[in-house]
Amino acid sequence: MLWMYLLILVFSLLTLYFVYEEYKKSRFPKKAFTLVAVLESVVCILSVIMILQSLI
């Protein structure tokens, strides 16, 4: 299960990075960027928590 949490974490971070790049180029609306950033941040935090729980 650890590999699945790591995979989710990596892809969530990549999504945040690419969405931020598009937002900087003014191709992404601010409301949409905020929504995506908040949701992906929640996924990243939950993935880290699940990784830590599986290691303990």
C-alpha positions as CSV (number, residue, x, y, z in Angstrom):
1,M,0.0,0.0,0.0
2,L,2.9,2.3,0.6
3,W,3.8,2.5,-3.1
4,M,0.2,3.6,-3.9
5,Y,0.3,6.4,-1.4
6,L,3.7,7.5,-2.8
7,L,2.3,7.4,-6.3
8,I,-0.7,9.5,-5.3
9,L,1.6,12.0,-3.6
10,V,3.9,12.3,-6.6
11,F,1.1,12.9,-9.1
12,S,-0.6,15.3,-6.8
13,L,2.6,17.4,-6.5
14,L,3.1,17.3,-10.2
15,T,-0.5,18.5,-10.7
16,L,0.1,21.4,-8.4
17,Y,3.3,22.3,-10.2
18,F,1.8,22.2,-13.7
19,V,-1.3,24.1,-12.7
20,Y,0.8,26.7,-11.0
21,E,2.9,27.1,-14.2
22,E,-0.3,27.6,-16.2
23,Y,-1.6,30.1,-13.6
24,K,1.7,32.1,-13.8
25,K,1.2,32.4,-17.6
26,S,-2.3,33.7,-17.1
27,R,-3.9,30.8,-18.8
28,F,-5.7,29.6,-15.7
29,P,-8.4,31.6,-13.9
30,K,-7.7,32.5,-10.3
31,K,-10.8,30.8,-8.9
32,A,-10.1,27.5,-10.7
33,F,-6.4,27.7,-9.6
34,T,-7.5,28.2,-6.0
35,L,-9.9,25.3,-6.0
36,V,-7.4,22.9,-7.6
37,A,-4.6,24.1,-5.3
38,V,-6.8,23.6,-2.1
39,L,-8.0,20.1,-3.2
40,E,-4.6,18.9,-4.3
41,S,-3.0,20.2,-1.1
42,V,-5.6,18.2,0.9
43,V,-4.7,15.1,-1.1
44,C,-1.0,15.6,-0.5
45,I,-1.5,16.1,3.2
46,L,-3.7,13.0,3.5
47,S,-1.2,11.0,1.5
48,V,1.6,12.0,3.8
49,I,-0.5,11.0,6.8
50,M,-1.3,7.7,5.3
51,I,2.4,7.0,4.5
52,L,3.4,7.9,8.1
53,Q,0.7,5.6,9.5
54,S,1.7,2.7,7.3
55,L,5.4,3.1,8.5
56,I,4.4,3.1,12.2
